[in-house]
Amino acid sequence: MYPLEKNIDLSFLIGRTLRQVCVESHQVLLNFDQDLTITVEEDCLLSIGADLKAISANNPAESKELALLLDQKIEQAKPVDEANLLLEFSGARHLTLLGASDKYECYSIIDWENHIAV
């Protein structure tokens, strides 16, 4: 795992709309407009209103729940700590990417100018 930088600039995420959720057996690809992809390889937390769900990228039955974020825009992105990243979407939806593994990449964020791996 690579820690998030303390002063990381995540402004490039703001306003991006989730267009596609690709569920594979051991990872989930979140494809946004403007060629942004977030790859989730471990666990994350999905919150819609008061409902909180723990989702494992290694469990396709759970991962399909991320489709609830389709067509939603990222309104805010902020590190929770050096491993976890909170993405606030439109429609009172939140996704927390968890960087709980010290051996493997948990998630990555890639576009034409940025590559962040945790």
TIVO-728758 format. One record per residue: x, y negated, z negated of N, C-alpha, C in turn. Coordinates in nm, 3 decimals, always signed. Layout:
N
n.xx = X; n.yy = Y; n.zz = Z; ca.xx = X; ca.yy = Y; ca.zz = Z; c.xx = X; c.yy = Y; c.zz = Z
...
This chain:
118
n.xx = +0.084; n.yy = +0.119; n.zz = +0.000; ca.xx = +0.000; ca.yy = +0.000; ca.zz = +0.000; c.xx = +0.088; c.yy = -0.124; c.zz = +0.000
n.xx = +0.044; n.yy = -0.224; n.zz = +0.072; ca.xx = +0.110; ca.yy = -0.352; ca.zz = +0.076; c.xx = +0.019; c.yy = -0.453; c.zz = +0.007
n.xx = +0.069; n.yy = -0.531; n.zz = -0.087; ca.xx = -0.019; ca.yy = -0.626; ca.zz = -0.156; c.xx = -0.056; c.yy = -0.745; c.zz = -0.067
n.xx = -0.171; n.yy = -0.803; n.zz = -0.096; ca.xx = -0.210; ca.yy = -0.926; ca.zz = -0.030; c.xx = -0.123; c.yy = -1.039; c.zz = -0.083
n.xx = -0.081; n.yy = -1.128; n.zz = +0.004; ca.xx = -0.002; ca.yy = -1.244; ca.zz = -0.039; c.xx = -0.091; c.yy = -1.335; c.zz = -0.123
n.xx = -0.032; n.yy = -1.399; n.zz = -0.223; ca.xx = -0.110; ca.yy = -1.484; ca.zz = -0.313; c.xx = -0.177; c.yy = -1.600; c.zz = -0.240
n.xx = -0.107; n.yy = -1.659; n.zz = -0.145; ca.xx = -0.160; ca.yy = -1.776; ca.zz = -0.074; c.xx = -0.204; c.yy = -1.741; c.zz = +0.068
n.xx = -0.257; n.yy = -1.622; n.zz = +0.087; ca.xx = -0.293; ca.yy = -1.576; ca.zz = +0.221; c.xx = -0.403; c.yy = -1.663; c.zz = +0.282
n.xx = -0.386; n.yy = -1.696; n.zz = +0.408; ca.xx = -0.485; ca.yy = -1.776; ca.zz = +0.480; c.xx = -0.579; c.yy = -1.680; c.zz = +0.554
n.xx = -0.701; n.yy = -1.673; n.zz = +0.509; ca.xx = -0.801; ca.yy = -1.584; ca.zz = +0.570; c.xx = -0.906; c.yy = -1.663; c.zz = +0.649
n.xx = -0.876; n.yy = -1.787; n.zz = +0.680; ca.xx = -0.974; ca.yy = -1.872; ca.zz = +0.748; c.xx = -1.010; c.yy = -1.818; c.zz = +0.887
n.xx = -0.921; n.yy = -1.739; n.zz = +0.948; ca.xx = -0.951; ca.yy = -1.684; ca.zz = +1.080; c.xx = -1.067; c.yy = -1.584; c.zz = +1.077
n.xx = -1.106; n.yy = -1.538; n.zz = +0.958; ca.xx = -1.218; ca.yy = -1.445; ca.zz = +0.945; c.xx = -1.354; c.yy = -1.516; c.zz = +0.942
n.xx = -1.354; n.yy = -1.641; n.zz = +0.902; ca.xx = -1.479; ca.yy = -1.715; ca.zz = +0.883; c.xx = -1.550; c.yy = -1.734; c.zz = +1.018
n.xx = -1.679; n.yy = -1.702; n.zz = +1.018; ca.xx = -1.761; ca.yy = -1.719; ca.zz = +1.136; c.xx = -1.762; c.yy = -1.600; c.zz = +1.231
n.xx = -1.684; n.yy = -1.499; n.zz = +1.202; ca.xx = -1.681; ca.yy = -1.380; ca.zz = +1.288; c.xx = -1.806; c.yy = -1.296; c.zz = +1.263
n.xx = -1.866; n.yy = -1.245; n.zz = +1.369; ca.xx = -1.989; ca.yy = -1.167; ca.zz = +1.361; c.xx = -1.958; c.yy = -1.019; c.zz = +1.386
n.xx = -2.009; n.yy = -0.933; n.zz = +1.298; ca.xx = -1.989; ca.yy = -0.789; ca.zz = +1.315; c.xx = -2.076; c.yy = -0.740; c.zz = +1.430
n.xx = -2.012; n.yy = -0.681; n.zz = +1.531; ca.xx = -2.083; ca.yy = -0.636; ca.zz = +1.650; c.xx = -2.096; c.yy = -0.484; c.zz = +1.658
n.xx = -2.003; n.yy = -0.410; n.zz = +1.593; ca.xx = -2.004; ca.yy = -0.265; ca.zz = +1.609; c.xx = -1.943; c.yy = -0.200; c.zz = +1.485
n.xx = -2.003; n.yy = -0.089; n.zz = +1.443; ca.xx = -1.950; ca.yy = -0.005; ca.zz = +1.336; c.xx = -1.924; c.yy = +0.132; c.zz = +1.395
n.xx = -1.798; n.yy = +0.174; n.zz = +1.395; ca.xx = -1.760; ca.yy = +0.305; ca.zz = +1.448; c.xx = -1.722; c.yy = +0.395; c.zz = +1.330
n.xx = -1.801; n.yy = +0.498; n.zz = +1.308; ca.xx = -1.778; ca.yy = +0.590; ca.zz = +1.198; c.xx = -1.705; c.yy = +0.713; c.zz = +1.250
n.xx = -1.587; n.yy = +0.736; n.zz = +1.197; ca.xx = -1.511; ca.yy = +0.855; ca.zz = +1.231; c.xx = -1.502; c.yy = +0.943; c.zz = +1.107
n.xx = -1.439; n.yy = +1.057; n.zz = +1.118; ca.xx = -1.438; ca.yy = +1.150; ca.zz = +1.004; c.xx = -1.359; c.yy = +1.098; c.zz = +0.885
n.xx = -1.256; n.yy = +1.015; n.zz = +0.908; ca.xx = -1.173; ca.yy = +0.968; ca.zz = +0.796; c.xx = -1.148; c.yy = +0.819; c.zz = +0.797
n.xx = -1.221; n.yy = +0.746; n.zz = +0.879; ca.xx = -1.206; ca.yy = +0.600; ca.zz = +0.879; c.xx = -1.328; c.yy = +0.536; c.zz = +0.945
n.xx = -1.341; n.yy = +0.407; n.zz = +0.920; ca.xx = -1.448; ca.yy = +0.329; ca.zz = +0.980; c.xx = -1.385; c.yy = +0.207; c.zz = +1.047
n.xx = -1.427; n.yy = +0.181; n.zz = +1.170; ca.xx = -1.381; ca.yy = +0.062; ca.zz = +1.241; c.xx = -1.494; c.yy = -0.039; c.zz = +1.244
n.xx = -1.467; n.yy = -0.158; n.zz = +1.195; ca.xx = -1.563; ca.yy = -0.267; ca.zz = +1.199; c.xx = -1.514; c.yy = -0.363; c.zz = +1.307
n.xx = -1.584; n.yy = -0.367; n.zz = +1.419; ca.xx = -1.544; ca.yy = -0.450; ca.zz = +1.532; c.xx = -1.628; c.yy = -0.576; c.zz = +1.537
n.xx = -1.558; n.yy = -0.689; n.zz = +1.530; ca.xx = -1.621; ca.yy = -0.820; ca.zz = +1.528; c.xx = -1.603; c.yy = -0.888; c.zz = +1.663
n.xx = -1.674; n.yy = -0.998; n.zz = +1.682; ca.xx = -1.652; ca.yy = -1.077; ca.zz = +1.803; c.xx = -1.510; c.yy = -1.135; c.zz = +1.800
n.xx = -1.466; n.yy = -1.187; n.zz = +1.910; ca.xx = -1.334; ca.yy = -1.247; ca.zz = +1.925; c.xx = -1.221; c.yy = -1.148; c.zz = +1.894
n.xx = -1.242; n.yy = -1.022; n.zz = +1.928; ca.xx = -1.137; ca.yy = -0.919; ca.zz = +1.919; c.xx = -1.077; c.yy = -0.900; c.zz = +1.780
n.xx = -1.159; n.yy = -0.906; n.zz = +1.678; ca.xx = -1.115; ca.yy = -0.878; ca.zz = +1.541; c.xx = -1.163; c.yy = -0.738; c.zz = +1.502
n.xx = -1.073; n.yy = -0.659; n.zz = +1.446; ca.xx = -1.109; ca.yy = -0.525; ca.zz = +1.397; c.xx = -1.060; c.yy = -0.509; c.zz = +1.254
n.xx = -1.149; n.yy = -0.460; n.zz = +1.170; ca.xx = -1.112; ca.yy = -0.420; ca.zz = +1.034; c.xx = -1.126; c.yy = -0.268; c.zz = +1.029
n.xx = -1.016; n.yy = -0.201; n.zz = +0.996; ca.xx = -1.016; ca.yy = -0.056; ca.zz = +0.982; c.xx = -1.018; c.yy = -0.022; c.zz = +0.834
n.xx = -1.117; n.yy = +0.055; n.zz = +0.791; ca.xx = -1.130; ca.yy = +0.096; ca.zz = +0.652; c.xx = -1.094; c.yy = +0.244; c.zz = +0.645
n.xx = -0.993; n.yy = +0.276; n.zz = +0.564; ca.xx = -0.948; ca.yy = +0.415; ca.zz = +0.554; c.xx = -0.966; c.yy = +0.475; c.zz = +0.415
n.xx = -1.009; n.yy = +0.395; n.zz = +0.322; ca.xx = -1.034; ca.yy = +0.444; ca.zz = +0.186; c.xx = -1.174; c.yy = +0.400; c.zz = +0.143
n.xx = -1.186; n.yy = +0.347; n.zz = +0.023; ca.xx = -1.317; ca.yy = +0.312; ca.zz = -0.032; c.xx = -1.346; c.yy = +0.163; c.zz = -0.018
n.xx = -1.474; n.yy = +0.132; n.zz = -0.021; ca.xx = -1.518; ca.yy = -0.007; ca.zz = -0.023; c.xx = -1.650; c.yy = -0.013; c.zz = -0.100
n.xx = -1.692; n.yy = -0.134; n.zz = -0.131; ca.xx = -1.818; ca.yy = -0.156; ca.zz = -0.201; c.xx = -1.906; c.yy = -0.244; c.zz = -0.114
n.xx = -2.029; n.yy = -0.202; n.zz = -0.092; ca.xx = -2.126; ca.yy = -0.278; ca.zz = -0.015; c.xx = -2.235; c.yy = -0.328; c.zz = -0.109
n.xx = -2.257; n.yy = -0.458; n.zz = -0.106; ca.xx = -2.358; ca.yy = -0.518; ca.zz = -0.192; c.xx = -2.457; c.yy = -0.595; c.zz = -0.105
n.xx = -2.583; n.yy = -0.561; n.zz = -0.119; ca.xx = -2.691; ca.yy = -0.633; ca.zz = -0.051; c.xx = -2.790; c.yy = -0.672; c.zz = -0.159
n.xx = -2.794; n.yy = -0.802; n.zz = -0.187; ca.xx = -2.875; ca.yy = -0.848; ca.zz = -0.299; c.xx = -2.822; c.yy = -0.788; c.zz = -0.428
n.xx = -2.908; n.yy = -0.722; n.zz = -0.504; ca.xx = -2.867; ca.yy = -0.661; ca.zz = -0.630; c.xx = -2.825; c.yy = -0.515; c.zz = -0.613
n.xx = -2.835; n.yy = -0.462; n.zz = -0.492; ca.xx = -2.802; ca.yy = -0.322; ca.zz = -0.465; c.xx = -2.654; c.yy = -0.308; c.zz = -0.433
n.xx = -2.581; n.yy = -0.228; n.zz = -0.509; ca.xx = -2.438; ca.yy = -0.206; ca.zz = -0.490; c.xx = -2.414; c.yy = -0.059; c.zz = -0.458
n.xx = -2.342; n.yy = -0.034; n.zz = -0.347; ca.xx = -2.313; ca.yy = +0.103; ca.zz = -0.305; c.xx = -2.163; c.yy = +0.121; c.zz = -0.291
n.xx = -2.109; n.yy = +0.227; n.zz = -0.349; ca.xx = -1.970; ca.yy = +0.266; ca.zz = -0.326; c.xx = -1.968; c.yy = +0.353; c.zz = -0.201
n.xx = -1.878; n.yy = +0.320; n.zz = -0.110; ca.xx = -1.871; ca.yy = +0.391; ca.zz = +0.018; c.xx = -1.730; c.yy = +0.442; c.zz = +0.040
n.xx = -1.719; n.yy = +0.568; n.zz = +0.074; ca.xx = -1.590; ca.yy = +0.627; ca.zz = +0.109; c.xx = -1.579; c.yy = +0.638; c.zz = +0.260
n.xx = -1.470; n.yy = +0.586; n.zz = +0.315; ca.xx = -1.449; ca.yy = +0.596; ca.zz = +0.460; c.xx = -1.428; c.yy = +0.741; c.zz = +0.502
n.xx = -1.401; n.yy = +0.828; n.zz = +0.406; ca.xx = -1.383; ca.yy = +0.970; ca.zz = +0.433; c.xx = -1.514; c.yy = +1.047; c.zz = +0.432
n.xx = -1.625; n.yy = +0.977; n.zz = +0.416; ca.xx = -1.756; ca.yy = +1.040; ca.zz = +0.411; c.xx = -1.849; c.yy = +0.970; c.zz = +0.511
n.xx = -1.862; n.yy = +1.026; n.zz = +0.632; ca.xx = -1.945; ca.yy = +0.961; ca.zz = +0.734; c.xx = -2.089; c.yy = +0.935; c.zz = +0.690
n.xx = -2.144; n.yy = +1.021; n.zz = +0.605; ca.xx = -2.281; ca.yy = +1.000; ca.zz = +0.558; c.xx = -2.293; c.yy = +0.871; c.zz = +0.477
n.xx = -2.188; n.yy = +0.837; n.zz = +0.402; ca.xx = -2.186; ca.yy = +0.711; ca.zz = +0.328; c.xx = -2.149; c.yy = +0.594; c.zz = +0.418
n.xx = -2.052; n.yy = +0.616; n.zz = +0.506; ca.xx = -1.998; ca.yy = +0.509; ca.zz = +0.590; c.xx = -2.102; c.yy = +0.448; c.zz = +0.682
n.xx = -2.201; n.yy = +0.525; n.zz = +0.722; ca.xx = -2.303; ca.yy = +0.472; ca.zz = +0.813; c.xx = -2.380; c.yy = +0.355; c.zz = +0.751
n.xx = -2.377; n.yy = +0.344; n.zz = +0.618; ca.xx = -2.445; ca.yy = +0.234; ca.zz = +0.550; c.xx = -2.387; c.yy = +0.098; c.zz = +0.589
n.xx = -2.262; n.yy = +0.097; n.zz = +0.637; ca.xx = -2.200; ca.yy = -0.029; ca.zz = +0.678; c.xx = -2.270; c.yy = -0.090; c.zz = +0.799
n.xx = -2.352; n.yy = -0.013; n.zz = +0.867; ca.xx = -2.431; ca.yy = -0.066; ca.zz = +0.979; c.xx = -2.529; c.yy = -0.175; c.zz = +0.931
n.xx = -2.555; n.yy = -0.181; n.zz = +0.804; ca.xx = -2.642; ca.yy = -0.285; ca.zz = +0.749; c.xx = -2.579; c.yy = -0.424; c.zz = +0.762
n.xx = -2.449; n.yy = -0.428; n.zz = +0.795; ca.xx = -2.380; ca.yy = -0.556; ca.zz = +0.814; c.xx = -2.382; c.yy = -0.603; c.zz = +0.960
n.xx = -2.434; n.yy = -0.520; n.zz = +1.051; ca.xx = -2.436; ca.yy = -0.556; ca.zz = +1.192; c.xx = -2.506; c.yy = -0.690; c.zz = +1.215
n.xx = -2.447; n.yy = -0.770; n.zz = +1.304; ca.xx = -2.497; ca.yy = -0.903; ca.zz = +1.342; c.xx = -2.490; c.yy = -1.006; c.zz = +1.230
n.xx = -2.419; n.yy = -0.973; n.zz = +1.123; ca.xx = -2.399; ca.yy = -1.069; ca.zz = +1.014; c.xx = -2.263; c.yy = -1.138; c.zz = +1.032
n.xx = -2.255; n.yy = -1.264; n.zz = +0.993; ca.xx = -2.132; ca.yy = -1.342; ca.zz = +1.004; c.xx = -2.059; c.yy = -1.345; c.zz = +0.870
n.xx = -1.927; n.yy = -1.342; n.zz = +0.878; ca.xx = -1.846; ca.yy = -1.362; ca.zz = +0.757; c.xx = -1.852; c.yy = -1.510; c.zz = +0.722
n.xx = -1.899; n.yy = -1.540; n.zz = +0.602; ca.xx = -1.909; ca.yy = -1.678; ca.zz = +0.556; c.xx = -1.793; c.yy = -1.717; c.zz = +0.467
n.xx = -1.737; n.yy = -1.617; n.zz = +0.398; ca.xx = -1.623; ca.yy = -1.643; ca.zz = +0.310; c.xx = -1.540; c.yy = -1.516; c.zz = +0.297
n.xx = -1.409; n.yy = -1.534; n.zz = +0.286; ca.xx = -1.318; ca.yy = -1.422; ca.zz = +0.266; c.xx = -1.217; c.yy = -1.464; c.zz = +0.161
n.xx = -1.206; n.yy = -1.383; n.zz = +0.055; ca.xx = -1.112; ca.yy = -1.421; ca.zz = -0.051; c.xx = -1.058; c.yy = -1.297; c.zz = -0.122
n.xx = -0.930; n.yy = -1.301; n.zz = -0.156; ca.xx = -0.873; ca.yy = -1.190; ca.zz = -0.232; c.xx = -0.933; c.yy = -1.188; c.zz = -0.373
n.xx = -0.964; n.yy = -1.068; n.zz = -0.419; ca.xx = -1.008; ca.yy = -1.051; ca.zz = -0.557; c.xx = -0.884; c.yy = -1.041; c.zz = -0.646
n.xx = -0.784; n.yy = -0.972; n.zz = -0.594; ca.xx = -0.653; ca.yy = -0.957; ca.zz = -0.658; c.xx = -0.555; c.yy = -0.919; c.zz = -0.548
n.xx = -0.442; n.yy = -0.862; n.zz = -0.583; ca.xx = -0.341; ca.yy = -0.832; ca.zz = -0.480; c.xx = -0.376; c.yy = -0.713; c.zz = -0.390
n.xx = -0.484; n.yy = -0.642; n.zz = -0.420; ca.xx = -0.521; ca.yy = -0.525; ca.zz = -0.341; c.xx = -0.661; c.yy = -0.532; c.zz = -0.281
n.xx = -0.752; n.yy = -0.601; n.zz = -0.344; ca.xx = -0.892; ca.yy = -0.599; ca.zz = -0.304; c.xx = -0.932; c.yy = -0.730; c.zz = -0.238
n.xx = -1.016; n.yy = -0.719; n.zz = -0.135; ca.xx = -1.058; ca.yy = -0.834; ca.zz = -0.057; c.xx = -1.209; c.yy = -0.839; c.zz = -0.050
n.xx = -1.266; n.yy = -0.953; n.zz = -0.084; ca.xx = -1.411; ca.yy = -0.974; ca.zz = -0.079; c.xx = -1.448; c.yy = -1.049; c.zz = +0.048
n.xx = -1.539; n.yy = -0.991; n.zz = +0.126; ca.xx = -1.595; ca.yy = -1.057; ca.zz = +0.243; c.xx = -1.741; c.yy = -1.086; c.zz = +0.215
n.xx = -1.778; n.yy = -1.213; n.zz = +0.218; ca.xx = -1.916; ca.yy = -1.254; ca.zz = +0.198; c.xx = -1.978; c.yy = -1.280; c.zz = +0.334
n.xx = -2.087; n.yy = -1.208; n.zz = +0.362; ca.xx = -2.157; ca.yy = -1.218; ca.zz = +0.490; c.xx = -2.285; c.yy = -1.299; c.zz = +0.473
n.xx = -2.340; n.yy = -1.340; n.zz = +0.585; ca.xx = -2.472; ca.yy = -1.403; ca.zz = +0.584; c.xx = -2.573; c.yy = -1.300; c.zz = +0.535
n.xx = -2.688; n.yy = -1.345; n.zz = +0.493; ca.xx = -2.792; ca.yy = -1.254; ca.zz = +0.447; c.xx = -2.765; c.yy = -1.196; c.zz = +0.309
n.xx = -2.688; n.yy = -1.266; n.zz = +0.226; ca.xx = -2.658; ca.yy = -1.220; ca.zz = +0.088; c.xx = -2.596; c.yy = -1.081; c.zz = +0.086
n.xx = -2.505; n.yy = -1.056; n.zz = +0.179; ca.xx = -2.438; ca.yy = -0.926; ca.zz = +0.188; c.xx = -2.290; c.yy = -0.945; c.zz = +0.161
n.xx = -2.233; n.yy = -0.853; n.zz = +0.085; ca.xx = -2.093; ca.yy = -0.860; ca.zz = +0.048; c.xx = -2.026; c.yy = -0.725; c.zz = +0.071
n.xx = -1.903; n.yy = -0.731; n.zz = +0.118; ca.xx = -1.823; ca.yy = -0.611; ca.zz = +0.135; c.xx = -1.690; c.yy = -0.633; c.zz = +0.065
n.xx = -1.658; n.yy = -0.546; n.zz = -0.029; ca.xx = -1.528; ca.yy = -0.552; ca.zz = -0.096; c.xx = -1.444; c.yy = -0.437; c.zz = -0.046
n.xx = -1.333; n.yy = -0.470; n.zz = +0.018; ca.xx = -1.238; ca.yy = -0.370; ca.zz = +0.065; c.xx = -1.143; c.yy = -0.340; c.zz = -0.049
n.xx = -1.133; n.yy = -0.213; n.zz = -0.086; ca.xx = -1.055; ca.yy = -0.172; ca.zz = -0.202; c.xx = -0.920; c.yy = -0.117; c.zz = -0.159
n.xx = -0.816; n.yy = -0.169; n.zz = -0.219; ca.xx = -0.680; ca.yy = -0.122; ca.zz = -0.191; c.xx = -0.630; c.yy = -0.040; c.zz = -0.308
n.xx = -0.693; n.yy = +0.072; n.zz = -0.334; ca.xx = -0.667; ca.yy = +0.150; ca.zz = -0.453; c.xx = -0.552; c.yy = +0.249; c.zz = -0.441
n.xx = -0.508; n.yy = +0.278; n.zz = -0.320; ca.xx = -0.403; ca.yy = +0.379; ca.zz = -0.302; c.xx = -0.266; c.yy = +0.313; c.zz = -0.301
n.xx = -0.172; n.yy = +0.374; n.zz = -0.371; ca.xx = -0.035; ca.yy = +0.322; ca.zz = -0.367; c.xx = +0.051; c.yy = +0.400; c.zz = -0.267
n.xx = -0.009; n.yy = +0.499; n.zz = -0.199; ca.xx = +0.064; ca.yy = +0.581; ca.zz = -0.102; c.xx = +0.023; c.yy = +0.554; c.zz = +0.042
n.xx = -0.102; n.yy = +0.517; n.zz = +0.064; ca.xx = -0.156; ca.yy = +0.508; ca.zz = +0.200; c.xx = -0.218; c.yy = +0.371; c.zz = +0.224
n.xx = -0.227; n.yy = +0.335; n.zz = +0.351; ca.xx = -0.301; ca.yy = +0.214; ca.zz = +0.387; c.xx = -0.447; c.yy = +0.235; c.zz = +0.355
n.xx = -0.508; n.yy = +0.136; n.zz = +0.295; ca.xx = -0.650; ca.yy = +0.144; ca.zz = +0.260; c.xx = -0.737; c.yy = +0.073; c.zz = +0.363
n.xx = -0.688; n.yy = -0.040; n.zz = +0.412; ca.xx = -0.759; ca.yy = -0.113; ca.zz = +0.516; c.xx = -0.660; c.yy = -0.201; c.zz = +0.590
n.xx = -0.699; n.yy = -0.236; n.zz = +0.712; ca.xx = -0.618; ca.yy = -0.330; ca.zz = +0.790; c.xx = -0.710; c.yy = -0.424; c.zz = +0.865
n.xx = -0.658; n.yy = -0.543; n.zz = +0.892; ca.xx = -0.732; ca.yy = -0.647; ca.zz = +0.965; c.xx = -0.642; c.yy = -0.691; c.zz = +1.080
n.xx = -0.694; n.yy = -0.677; n.zz = +1.201; ca.xx = -0.612; ca.yy = -0.707; ca.zz = +1.318; c.xx = -0.690; c.yy = -0.790; c.zz = +1.418
n.xx = -0.628; n.yy = -0.898; n.zz = +1.465; ca.xx = -0.676; ca.yy = -0.969; ca.zz = +1.582; c.xx = -0.553; c.yy = -1.009; c.zz = +1.663
n.xx = -0.567; n.yy = -1.096; n.zz = +1.760; ca.xx = -0.456; ca.yy = -1.130; ca.zz = +1.849; c.xx = -0.341; c.yy = -1.197; c.zz = +1.776
n.xx = -0.367; n.yy = -1.263; n.zz = +1.666; ca.xx = -0.261; ca.yy = -1.340; ca.zz = +1.598; c.xx = -0.229; c.yy = -1.290; c.zz = +1.458
n.xx = -0.308; n.yy = -1.201; n.zz = +1.404; ca.xx = -0.292; ca.yy = -1.161; ca.zz = +1.265; c.xx = -0.291; c.yy = -1.008; c.zz = +1.251
n.xx = -0.213; n.yy = -0.961; n.zz = +1.157; ca.xx = -0.214; ca.yy = -0.818; ca.zz = +1.121; c.xx = -0.189; c.yy = -0.810; c.zz = +0.970
n.xx = -0.292; n.yy = -0.770; n.zz = +0.899; ca.xx = -0.284; ca.yy = -0.758; ca.zz = +0.754; c.xx = -0.312; c.yy = -0.613; c.zz = +0.721
n.xx = -0.222; n.yy = -0.550; n.zz = +0.647; ca.xx = -0.242; ca.yy = -0.411; ca.zz = +0.605; c.xx = -0.227; c.yy = -0.402; c.zz = +0.453
n.xx = -0.324; n.yy = -0.335; n.zz = +0.391; ca.xx = -0.321; ca.yy = -0.315; ca.zz = +0.245; c.xx = -0.342; c.yy = -0.168; c.zz = +0.219
